[in-house]
């Protein structure tokens, strides 16, 4: 799979070389694809996912190690039910997803440990899941990876501003890095739009409507193999109103500081510099930011 390539002559400020974002689009494209919430359809399998041998036998031990490491560092680490992406297909104007239960315990010991030498070999050495799976490590429905589906979204205010938070130093996954406005994993049985509305309320104190949500693409992070649904929330509120809602109502556990980035032609250079040089949490965060920039600044539907 090829990641997203931002050619340096596509937008002003992209720099002297092409920017490569290690996010691989499976359904949708950079500039045009759009799915309403009612066009995302989910089918749930009852059987929970368990990794194949030899990874499955190592999950519990690796989970306990991860818990110990988190406790030593004062980081937050909790188990919980998640939704694994098993398969997808495009049918008509809809995106159909097949999902099954998994858990953060399995995720933390598989996707987050891809390069850890955790699998014993007969010669006394050890290998990683990436080495075990080889070229098939990120294939759909991998027998070794939990692959929980995340929803990653930019919030765009009425006055064309988006928000880029810096993750708290106390979160378990990639503390201190930049993320796109809001994101999180689906709970068991949850629709992606419901998950996004829940996460937006928790992280920003914002009640969003389904008609404010547009899903842009389904893809895979080249870092962890996690599948991500990228989305954009076009809020009816101004940037100042969103900031005030955050201060009054948000839980403020995942982040406490954020940048406001105008999505205008005058600010394209600064936005592209942030895209290219920011210490982003995941390629999916970069991809969501870039797709939103393309859709709002350069499409016929965005500000000039």
Secondary structure, DSSP 4 states (H G I P E B T S, - for coil): ---EEE-TTTSTTS-SS-EEE-EEEEEE-SSS--B-GGGEEEEEESSPP-PPTTTGGGHHHHHHHHHHHHHHHT-B----EEEEEEEEEEETTEEEEEEEEEEHHHHHHTGGGTTS--EE-TTS-EE-HHHHHGGGTTSTT-SS---B-EEEEEEE-TTSEEEEEEE-TTBSSSTT-B--SEEEEPPTT--HHHHHHHHHHHHH-----GGGEEEEEEEEETTT--EEEEEEEE-SS-HHHHHHHHHHH---SSEEEEEEEE-SGGGHHHHHHHHHHS-BS-HHHHHHHHHHHIIIIISTTS--
